[in-house]
Amino acid sequence: MGYTNTPHSGQDARVSTTVRNTFAPREISTKPRPSDRLFRAILNVMSYSSLLILTLIGAFLIFRGFETFREQGFKFITGFEWTSNVVDGVEKGTFGIGAMIIGTLLIAFTAIAIGVPISAMTALYLNFYAPAKTKALLTTILDLMAAFPSILFGLWGYFVLAPMAEYWAKLLYKYFRWIPIFDAPQPAFTRSPFIAALVLTVMIIPIVTSVSREVFSQAPLDRIQAAYALGATKWTMIRTVVIPFGASGVVGGAMLGLGRAMGETVAIYMVLNIAFINNLHILYGVGGNVASMIVQKWGESGLVESKALLAAGFVLFMLTLIVNSIANLIVRYAVKSGK
C-alpha cells in the first residue's frame, strides 16, 4: 500500500493567509498620472492655439476684404479684369481674380501630376533598392531641399531651369499640340505656367517623398515575408503589398504638396508672366497665380486696391482649406476601404 502525505486543513489555512499577505492585489486605476495630464494639457493648448490662429487669420482677411466683396459681388471670383484708378481724388476700381484662380489651379495640379509619380518612385527606391550609404545621402539631400527658401528655387528656376524648360516646351508644342492643354495661341514659351509648374515640382518633391517613404517603411513585415514565401519578386511584392498599403499616405503627401503649390509666392513670381487672361494653355507664356499677383500689386496699391488684395488672400485661404478638406476625405476613404 502506498502512503500519501495529506496536509491538514490548518496548514492549508496558514499557507493561504501567508500568500494573501505576501502578494496583495494591485489596485487597478484608469486615472492618468500627473505627467500624462500635463502633457495632454500642453497638446490641447497647442492644438487649440493653431485653430485660434487660423480663425484669426481668416477673420482678419474677411474683415478687411468685406467691402470689396460687397461692391464687386460674385464677379470678384469670376471676373478677369483688375483695374484701379483715382477719379477726383477718389480711388475706384474693378477687381476680378478669375484668371488668377484658374492659373493657380492649373499650375498646382500640373506640378502634382509631375511630382507625385517621381516622389513615389523615389520613396520606393530609397526603401527597397538603395544601398545604405546611398539612402542616407539622398535622404539628407531631400531634407535639405525641403528647408530651402523659395527665393533660391525662384533664382534657380529663372537662371538655370527656364532655358532648358523653354526647349522642352517647344518639343511638347511641336509634337503634342493636338492636345488642347499643350496648344498655344502663338509660340511664346518664356515665363509660362509650364516653367512655373516645373519649379513647383522640384519644391514639392521633398515633402511628398518624405511622407511616402515613411508610409512605405511601415508596410506589414508579415505580408512582405508572405509574398516572398509565395515566390513573389521584389517588384511583385511592392506592387501587391507596399503600394496598396501606402496609397493613402501618398495621397496625403500629395495634398500637402498641393497646399504648398497653391500658396507659393516668390518662386512663381520670378518665373511667370502675371496677366489677367483666361489661359488654359500651359505652354503659353502668360498666366496667373493668386499669391504672386498679391505680391506684384501690393507695393503700389492704394487703400481700395489693398482691400481687394486682402479679399483675394481670403479666397486663396478658403480655396486651400477646401482642397485640404477634400484630401482628408480621400485619405479617410482610402484607409477605410483598405486601399
Sequence and secondary structure as in RCSB ss.txt:
>XXXX:A:sequence
MGYTNTPHSGQDARVSTTVRNTFAPREISTKPRPSDRLFRAILNVMSYSSLLILTLIGAFLIFRGFETFREQGFK
FITGFEWTSNVVDGVEKGTFGIGAMIIGTLLIAFTAIAIGVPISAMTALYLNFYAPAKTKALLTTILDLMAAFPS
ILFGLWGYFVLAPMAEYWAKLLYKYFRWIPIFDAPQPAFTRSPFIAALVLTVMIIPIVTSVSREVFSQAPLDRIQ
AAYALGATKWTMIRTVVIPFGASGVVGGAMLGLGRAMGETVAIYMVLNIAFINNLHILYGVGGNVASMIVQKWGE
SGLVESKALLAAGFVLFMLTLIVNSIANLIVRYAVKSGK
>XXXX:A:secstr
        HHHHHHHHHHHHHHS          HHHHHHHHHHHHHHHHHHHHHHHHHHHHHHHHHHHHHHHTTH
HHH   EEEEEETTEEEEEE  HHHHHHHHHHHHHHHHHHHHHHHHHHHHHHHTS HHHHHHHHHHHHHHHHS H
HHHHHHIIIIIHHHHHHHHHHHHHHHTTSGGG  SSS  TT HHHHHHHHHHHHHHHHHHHHHHHHHTS HHHHH
HHHHTT  HHHHIIIIIHHHHHHHHHHHHHHHHHHHHH  HHHHHHS B  S    TTSS B  HHHHHHHHHTT
  HHHHHHHHHHHHHHHHHHHHHHHHHHHHHHHHHHHT 
